[in-house]
Amino acid sequence: MTQNLKKLHQAAEAVIYLDKKNKKIIKERIKKGYRIREIDERLRGSRTRLESRLIRQAAEVGVKTPRIINVKKYTIEMEYIDGEQVKNVLSKQSSRKDIYKDICSKIGEAIAKLHENNIIHGDLTTSNMILKEGQIYFIDFGLGFHSARVEDKATDLHLLRQAFESTHFNIIKKAWPIILEAYQKNYPAASSVLKRIEKIQSRGRYRKRRQTDK
């Protein structure tokens, strides 16, 4: 790695670098020593290809994503979105106290477009959304996949709700209905997904009660 690269983040599966000179992000899937080499190479390669494909497909259906510049064996080079994490925007005190309304509406609309085209993000949190010039960009499709299953789409949304409960608990009562309203407005099959979310939440409450009773 050259001196132009700055490490931004290291997760379990990949390292994220910023190429300051060329204004691009480099995501490199790292080798896992505990896996058999052939299996490790196959998994890293297939996941790299899948993620790049999901990002491109999301953009094709109208969701803002970084532009893919190049895909190598285990590496994706993509446009650097020079904006601010939605997590930070929603967490800050703002003179525009209703800024969350526009953001949440755009989040719901974007997820609807993904789900209508059977794209599951897999890690829907406001840390994986960037606000730039009034637009919401979705990043990090590393856990994403294709699925037409209602359960997978409901789980995708349920994970976002959990993120709001832990990070944006002060606005969730106002923000979450806005997300769902935009989701329903832009996804014809939304009602079945929302019904399944209720079942997922019920299962979670049941497990908590069982753990408490032990």
PLY file of the C-alpha trace (Angstrom):
ply
format ascii 1.0
element vertex 214
property float x
property float y
property float z
element edge 213
property int vertex1
property int vertex2
end_header
0.00 0.00 0.00
1.33 3.41 -0.90
1.58 6.49 1.29
-1.52 7.89 -0.44
-3.67 5.28 1.28
-5.26 5.94 4.66
-6.86 3.08 6.56
-10.41 4.11 7.48
-11.78 0.95 9.00
-10.97 -2.70 9.61
-13.80 -5.16 10.05
-13.81 -8.93 10.41
-13.98 -9.52 6.66
-12.36 -6.51 5.02
-10.13 -3.46 5.34
-11.27 -0.09 3.99
-8.73 2.39 2.64
-9.09 5.92 1.33
-6.91 6.76 -1.65
-6.50 10.48 -0.94
-4.80 11.28 -4.22
-7.39 9.65 -6.47
-10.39 10.26 -4.17
-11.52 6.65 -4.11
-12.29 3.95 -1.57
-10.52 0.59 -1.72
-12.20 -2.32 0.04
-9.98 -5.36 0.37
-11.29 -8.67 1.68
-8.67 -10.10 4.02
-7.33 -13.64 4.13
-8.58 -15.90 6.91
-5.85 -18.15 8.21
-8.26 -20.58 9.86
-9.87 -21.49 6.53
-8.49 -23.92 3.99
-6.71 -21.80 1.37
-8.83 -22.94 -1.59
-12.08 -22.33 0.34
-10.85 -18.97 1.60
-9.93 -17.78 -1.88
-13.21 -18.97 -3.32
-15.27 -17.25 -0.60
-13.36 -13.98 -0.77
-13.61 -13.91 -4.54
-17.32 -14.74 -4.69
-18.23 -12.24 -1.97
-16.21 -9.52 -3.69
-17.99 -10.14 -6.97
-21.42 -10.32 -5.30
-20.94 -7.07 -3.41
-19.84 -5.18 -6.51
-22.81 -6.60 -8.42
-25.25 -5.56 -5.67
-23.87 -2.02 -5.61
-24.24 -1.70 -9.37
-27.74 -3.18 -9.37
-28.85 -0.90 -6.54
-27.70 2.11 -8.57
-29.55 0.81 -11.64
-32.86 0.76 -9.73
-32.42 4.31 -8.45
-30.63 3.91 -5.12
-27.66 6.22 -4.58
-24.45 4.19 -4.18
-20.73 4.78 -4.78
-19.74 4.32 -8.41
-17.68 1.17 -8.97
-14.31 2.05 -10.51
-12.64 -1.34 -10.65
-13.07 -4.86 -9.29
-10.07 -7.12 -8.75
-9.89 -10.60 -7.29
-10.53 -9.63 -3.67
-10.74 -5.85 -3.97
-13.36 -3.29 -4.94
-12.31 0.23 -5.91
-15.17 2.70 -5.74
-16.01 6.38 -5.67
-15.36 8.19 -2.39
-18.58 9.84 -1.22
-17.36 12.96 0.54
-20.33 13.47 2.84
-21.36 12.77 6.43
-22.59 9.57 8.00
-26.35 9.71 8.52
-25.66 8.35 12.00
-23.81 11.55 12.89
-26.31 13.82 11.19
-29.24 12.36 13.12
-27.30 12.30 16.38
-26.26 15.95 16.28
-28.32 18.83 17.57
-29.40 20.73 14.49
-30.91 24.15 14.03
-33.19 22.43 11.51
-34.94 20.16 13.98
-37.06 18.55 11.27
-34.07 17.44 9.17
-34.74 13.84 10.19
-38.06 13.89 8.30
-36.49 14.30 4.86
-33.68 11.86 5.68
-36.03 9.15 6.96
-38.35 9.53 3.99
-35.43 9.04 1.60
-34.21 6.04 3.60
-37.61 4.35 3.37
-37.87 5.07 -0.34
-34.42 3.65 -1.06
-35.04 0.45 0.90
-38.32 0.01 -0.96
-36.46 0.16 -4.28
-33.94 -2.40 -3.06
-36.59 -4.81 -1.82
-38.81 -4.43 -4.87
-35.82 -5.67 -6.87
-35.03 -8.45 -4.37
-31.83 -6.83 -3.11
-31.17 -7.38 0.60
-28.61 -4.98 2.05
-27.86 -7.18 5.05
-26.50 -4.44 7.33
-28.97 -1.56 7.32
-27.66 0.95 9.84
-27.28 4.71 9.63
-23.51 4.13 9.74
-23.84 2.61 6.26
-25.61 5.65 4.84
-23.90 8.86 3.74
-25.62 12.23 3.36
-24.19 14.35 0.55
-25.88 17.38 -0.97
-29.27 16.28 0.28
-28.97 12.74 -1.09
-28.63 9.49 0.87
-25.95 7.10 -0.40
-26.05 3.46 0.72
-22.65 1.86 1.28
-21.20 -1.48 2.44
-23.20 -4.23 0.79
-20.71 -6.78 2.14
-23.43 -8.80 3.88
-25.94 -8.33 1.09
-27.57 -10.93 -1.14
-30.50 -11.50 -3.50
-33.76 -12.81 -2.11
-37.48 -12.64 -2.86
-38.34 -14.02 0.61
-40.56 -11.82 2.77
-38.65 -13.01 5.84
-35.35 -11.67 4.49
-36.83 -8.29 3.63
-38.51 -8.04 7.03
-35.26 -8.96 8.76
-33.46 -6.26 6.76
-35.91 -3.63 8.05
-35.94 -5.09 11.56
-32.16 -4.64 11.78
-32.60 -0.98 10.85
-35.21 -0.55 13.58
-32.82 -2.09 16.10
-30.14 0.37 14.96
-32.54 3.25 15.52
-33.51 1.91 18.94
-29.89 1.84 20.08
-28.52 4.92 18.31
-31.47 7.24 17.62
-33.80 6.32 20.46
-34.62 10.00 21.02
-36.34 10.31 17.63
-37.42 6.75 16.81
-41.10 7.32 17.71
-41.27 10.11 15.13
-38.73 8.79 12.63
-39.73 5.15 12.24
-43.29 5.84 10.99
-41.82 8.14 8.33
-39.50 5.38 7.11
-42.37 2.88 6.97
-44.69 5.33 5.22
-42.12 5.94 2.48
-41.42 2.22 2.24
-45.11 1.41 1.78
-45.57 4.20 -0.74
-42.75 2.92 -2.95
-43.07 -0.86 -2.58
-46.38 -2.47 -3.63
-45.74 -5.63 -1.58
-44.79 -3.74 1.58
-47.78 -4.88 3.66
-46.62 -8.51 3.80
-43.13 -7.39 4.86
-44.49 -5.17 7.64
-46.69 -7.99 8.95
-43.66 -10.26 9.08
-41.70 -7.60 11.02
-44.37 -7.79 13.72
-43.84 -11.55 13.95
-40.06 -11.11 14.17
-40.46 -8.58 16.96
-42.87 -10.91 18.77
-40.32 -13.73 18.59
-37.71 -11.39 20.07
-39.98 -10.40 22.95
-40.81 -14.06 23.60
-37.12 -15.00 23.78
-36.45 -12.17 26.23
-39.29 -13.34 28.47
-37.98 -16.91 28.39
-34.49 -15.71 29.34
-35.92 -13.61 32.17
-37.94 -16.53 33.51
-34.90 -18.84 33.71
0 1
1 2
2 3
3 4
4 5
5 6
6 7
7 8
8 9
9 10
10 11
11 12
12 13
13 14
14 15
15 16
16 17
17 18
18 19
19 20
20 21
21 22
22 23
23 24
24 25
25 26
26 27
27 28
28 29
29 30
30 31
31 32
32 33
33 34
34 35
35 36
36 37
37 38
38 39
39 40
40 41
41 42
42 43
43 44
44 45
45 46
46 47
47 48
48 49
49 50
50 51
51 52
52 53
53 54
54 55
55 56
56 57
57 58
58 59
59 60
60 61
61 62
62 63
63 64
64 65
65 66
66 67
67 68
68 69
69 70
70 71
71 72
72 73
73 74
74 75
75 76
76 77
77 78
78 79
79 80
80 81
81 82
82 83
83 84
84 85
85 86
86 87
87 88
88 89
89 90
90 91
91 92
92 93
93 94
94 95
95 96
96 97
97 98
98 99
99 100
100 101
101 102
102 103
103 104
104 105
105 106
106 107
107 108
108 109
109 110
110 111
111 112
112 113
113 114
114 115
115 116
116 117
117 118
118 119
119 120
120 121
121 122
122 123
123 124
124 125
125 126
126 127
127 128
128 129
129 130
130 131
131 132
132 133
133 134
134 135
135 136
136 137
137 138
138 139
139 140
140 141
141 142
142 143
143 144
144 145
145 146
146 147
147 148
148 149
149 150
150 151
151 152
152 153
153 154
154 155
155 156
156 157
157 158
158 159
159 160
160 161
161 162
162 163
163 164
164 165
165 166
166 167
167 168
168 169
169 170
170 171
171 172
172 173
173 174
174 175
175 176
176 177
177 178
178 179
179 180
180 181
181 182
182 183
183 184
184 185
185 186
186 187
187 188
188 189
189 190
190 191
191 192
192 193
193 194
194 195
195 196
196 197
197 198
198 199
199 200
200 201
201 202
202 203
203 204
204 205
205 206
206 207
207 208
208 209
209 210
210 211
211 212
212 213
